[in-house]
């Protein structure tokens, strides 16, 4: 059996090629937490010797989106999902391997259920933090997702 992380990373190759080519990878997933990593490389660097902010954003967004996507798939319903707002805070240069973590899987699952039962658009803010190899936070992201049953 192929692990869910491997299946999801294959999905990114076909559906999110910019994330895949720049090294964004889902590394772990359970009911409440997800981890997406990205390693600093030539293709994802900025002129200042760190990971470009947009690459960090892709990794952070994916660490929140994976919960929403999984809950939608498990529900058997068609639900649209869209980021309508985001906020980022950068604390230090993102160098080396950065791991983005979101621990709001339960929240995402509940909001998907609410969107299905209400039939109305619902929003939720999901947060992700990026950590370097020393455990220091390099960036923090918030994504406001809107969901609506089709």
Secondary structure as the mmCIF struct_conf table of DSSP 4:
data_model
#
loop_
_struct_conf.conf_type_id
_struct_conf.id
_struct_conf.beg_label_comp_id
_struct_conf.beg_label_asym_id
_struct_conf.beg_label_seq_id
_struct_conf.end_label_comp_id
_struct_conf.end_label_asym_id
_struct_conf.end_label_seq_id
HELX_RH_AL_P HELX_RH_AL_P1 UNK A 4 UNK A 15
HELX_RH_AL_P HELX_RH_AL_P2 UNK A 17 UNK A 21
TURN_TY1_P TURN_TY1_P1 UNK A 22 UNK A 23
STRN STRN1 UNK A 25 UNK A 29
BEND BEND1 UNK A 31 UNK A 32
STRN STRN2 UNK A 34 UNK A 39
HELX_RH_3T_P HELX_RH_3T_P1 UNK A 42 UNK A 44
STRN STRN3 UNK A 45 UNK A 45
TURN_TY1_P TURN_TY1_P2 UNK A 47 UNK A 48
BEND BEND2 UNK A 49 UNK A 50
STRN STRN4 UNK A 51 UNK A 51
HELX_RH_AL_P HELX_RH_AL_P3 UNK A 53 UNK A 75
TURN_TY1_P TURN_TY1_P3 UNK A 76 UNK A 76
BEND BEND3 UNK A 77 UNK A 77
STRN STRN5 UNK A 79 UNK A 90
BEND BEND4 UNK A 92 UNK A 92
BEND BEND5 UNK A 96 UNK A 96
STRN STRN6 UNK A 97 UNK A 102
HELX_RH_AL_P HELX_RH_AL_P4 UNK A 105 UNK A 118
BEND BEND6 UNK A 120 UNK A 120
STRN STRN7 UNK A 122 UNK A 131
TURN_TY1_P TURN_TY1_P4 UNK A 133 UNK A 134
BEND BEND7 UNK A 135 UNK A 135
STRN STRN8 UNK A 137 UNK A 149
#
